[in-house]
Amino acid sequence: MYKSAYSEAVFTAPFISAATTSRSNQAWVNAGWDAIKNAKSSYFSDSYNLLNLLFISGNWWKP
């Protein structure tokens, strides 16, 4: 996955979450995980990124 100086997790993370819908995207999901797992930006971006990381990792609990 290409990481740019202009990349923000708040925009990238939802695409990685959406890619989990098909097993054929696994390599892309793995590369995306590596790109967003240590992303640090602002409070909003980091919070949104955390929600996506929880979803991607399977730790999203249904209330």
N, C-alpha and C positions, 0 to 999 in steps of 0.2 A: 504494500500500500504506500502510495506517495504521500509524504508528509511535507506540507508547505509551511512557510512562516505565517501564512494567512489562514491556516486551518484552525477552526475553533470546534471544540468537542460538541458544543451545543448544536452545530449543524451536521457534524460527521456522525455522531453517535446514533441518531435515529436511522440513518441508512444502514449501519451495521446491525441494528436491532431488526430492521426489516429483512435483512439478508438471512436471518435465521429461519425463515419460512421454508427453505429448501436445503437439503443436505448437499446439493451440488455446489453451494456457496461456502462450504466449510473453510476452504483455504482463505477466502476473502474475509470471512468472519474472524478467523485467527489473526490475520494481518491487521484488521481493524481493531481488534481487542488490544493488540500490542501498541497501536497508535493512540488509543484513547485511555488506556488504563492509568497512565501517569500524567495525563493532560491537566494542567492547572491554568486557570484564567481568572474568572470572576465568580462571585457567590452564585449568581443565577446559572451560569454556564456549568460550574462544578456540580451544582445540585441536579441539574438536568442530566449531566453526564452520569452521575451516580445512579439515578433511576434507570438509565439505559444499561449500565453495567450490571445492576441487580437483575434486570430482565434477561440479558444475554447469558448470565451465569446460571440462570435457573433458580435464583434466590428471591424471586418475586412472589410474594405470598398473596393468595387471594383472600380478601377479608371475609 
